[in-house]
């Protein structure tokens, strides 16, 4: 199933192509967290990332005639604004991401089609202008 996710101001919009036999669609919103820590190996410090932990935070059932859904009131979680006296203002990754995937269910309750999990990012307004964060 072809699916597109767009970042919008404090939200995400997903739309997909129709599956003829679908009686209902399910839209899943997931959040992931991957901690990053510094370890010393052979006398050298290097960054090591833990396994990504994914949690479903929303599951929405959408009727068959509707082929889009918007999640609103979401925060931008993939990056954060940091100030360091030696670098000034800059953004750094948080290790968190949003994912969306859509499933099509037939009249008998079987999942007949689904898209791959799509990593997506929320837009945010800063100083009156939108910052595009798009898909990874």
MOMO-V413924 format. One record per helix or strand of 2 or more residues. SS is the DSSP state (helix for helix, strand for strand). FROM is the first residue (numbers start at 1). TO is the last residue. If there is no record, write none. Layout:
# MOMO-V413924
ss:from:to
SS:FROM:TO
SS:FROM:TO
This chain:
# MOMO-V413924
ss:from:to
strand:3:9
strand:11:16
strand:24:33
strand:36:41
strand:44:49
strand:53:63
strand:68:72
strand:79:84
strand:88:93
strand:96:105
strand:111:114
strand:118:120
strand:123:126
strand:129:131
